[in-house]
Amino acid sequence: MALAADAFIRRFLLHALPRGFHRIRHYGLFAGSARKARLARKASLAPPKRQQPFTESFENLNVLYL
């Protein structure tokens, strides 16, 4: 099915919300009814983030000498 450019843009913009409006999700991971529980479950299933070791020495610092 081929569409003219103006017809495509018109159909595409039917899905765009006006400025200042926010889309409400009624289903999925970010649905409002269970969002906190699902995000907590997601965080518990994800592997923990590794922290970078603190390795700061004078060799690693870029010092500006005046």
JOGI-V727932 format. One record per pair of residues at least 12 apart in sequence whose C-alpha atoms are under 10 Angstrom apart, sorted by the first residue. I is the first residue (numbers start at 1). J is the second residue. If there is no record, write none. Layout:
i->(I | I)
j->(J | J)
This chain:
i->(29)
j->(42)
